[in-house]
Amino acid sequence: MFILSAALSLSASASGADPAAPPAPGDPMQPGQVGEVTTIPPVEKVAPGRYRLGAVEIDKRGGTLTFPAEVNMDKGLLEYLLVHSKGKTHESLLRTKVEPYTLQLACLLLGLEGTSAPLAAQGAPERPTGEEVEIFLSSEERKSQPSEEWMINLVNGAKKPVPPMTWIFTGSMVVNGRFAAEADGSMVAVYHDPVAIIDNASKGGETDKMWYVKEGAVPPPGTPVTVVIRKVNGAYRQESSGGDVPGFGARVEERGERR
């Protein structure tokens, strides 16, 4: 299993260089390559520091990715915040037509670094490591809000607000010659999933019993949504959190330390 690495730079792409392409049929897969992807869109420069990769807008200066999605569920139990439209839509808050490979490549072009130690399986008790991001959601009638505002926790039968979440760009991987997120459509996981591109490092990410849609706070299914992924400034170092999960990466920001 290998974390997918980008083979192009924004400057090269903006000047007209072709982006990395999947291997030709019959070619052996190499670390960092991706198989069975239909089309890899070119990177277009739209303004100083701003680029477009398919439907994903990359703002290098602002440290954000912006792309379209739509509401998939307005009630029920969740395992994902976001999946591809052909993915696990029975358990995801949102769905998008953006290809998983395109989102992963956009994250890498933004400068995000994934994990070198992916979780062993879905629901693994360890917290995922990588680089922290924030996720914001908005619709035509709802201003931009942190993603957790659209969810609720159910703990011992009681509904509780979701505290500020820790989202981690872990990056998906190539398994048996296939880019795993492309095969499964898993993009942003609420319930730990090593196949997903972004995982949940918040408390409770190891369980699939407590994450629910916040009914009444989410627009009806099919409502267009804008997703913004923002790179969090500050180092994300691999060390013990001082809690019960050794090796959890703590983020250190200019405004202080958060664990």
Disulfide bonds with the S-S distance in Angstrom:
none
